[in-house]
């Protein structure tokens, strides 16, 4: 179905009883040109771009649960492109441009809301670091503006500007940043990929790989039988190490749980996304009125989709330091997602040493905002065996070559182990 004002009017006249399924629920075929493991945003976006951009439509996306049951439905929905280092700057801006046209491309309301993101600074040194980041962004054609305290105060007068320990001096503002509805992004890519004939197969867990006599991957073993494939792409986030191990690979990735929280609904308060520069705390307000926020990892390796109280307390303390008034707001729920933390905090999009197996992993904190860009560049790699211009630095062997992209030290910090 193509969504439009006319399809809405037709459905309304029938009492909304004649809507067709958003995507099919097919049985797996015996062989596909490309099999993508992982039915989250990255896997579905890859399938869409394979079909739309490269004309490869004999594609299957395999999801062990239901579409969006993993990290795609467990994040804080922030989109931005305020990165500084070569490799990251161009890639995340590519992704931002795809966000801006996503709803038209997919014919689906993904609720992209470019209300801006402000990264607050609290010292002269932090101001200088943010000024440098903003200048790099502007040199690369990305919107950025360094705001002083008076400008921040006009924008958000409710912040705690008088905090003696963490005085707010200003912030780096990216007006084009904002949020998108995470579930709708997954549904939109599923809807658009299905239109091109991509098979989206839910409740289909990959349990192993099949090989030929030369060791080349020829397909996958699943809970629904063997499926042959010309190429296999992995986009399984925090499960990357476990799936790669089935193919005999050990990845430079650790899995950690990252918690997210939402409060009860309140009246409109936040103009956009705000991050606390004196601690790891970020917050936005959803369309339903709840404050959606998060902070640090739980600090230990885990495959659990839940977190623990000490980090919950630490995140809430960061929020209270930034705007004490939220102490009157009740916490509604919390959840956890499994982060695939690379050693330098930057993703990996590359062919693996195992012939026929391709890797999309290591997204750390940046997976959701990268969704459309990740799908586009991974699709090019799968279709042509050549990396996209904006993903050439995301090589798997960069750790061996000493070519890390340590944007903010937000990797798994192996120096501490």
Buried (B, 14 or more C-beta within 10 A) or exposed (E): EEBEEEBEEEBEEEEEEEEEEBBBEEEBEEBBBBBBBBBBBBBBBBBBBBBBEBEBBBBBBBBBEEBBBBBBBBBBBBBBBBBBBEBBBBBBBBBBBBBBEBBEBBBBEBBBBBBBBBBBBBEEEBBEBBBEBBEBBEEBEBBBBBBEBEBBBEBBEEBBEEBEEBBBBBBBBBBBBBBBBBBBBBBBBBBBBBBBEBBBBBEBBBEEBBBEEEEEBBBBBBEBEBBBBBBBBBBBBBBBBEBBEBBEBEBBBBBBBBBBBBBEBBEEBBEBBBBBBBBBBBBBBBEEBBBBBBBBBBBEEBEEBEBBEEBBEBBBEBBBBBBEEBEEBEBEEBBBBBBBBBBBBBBBBBBBEBBBBBBBBBBBBBBBBBBBBBBBBBBBBBBEEEBBEBBBBBBBEBBEEEEBBEBBEBBBBEEEE
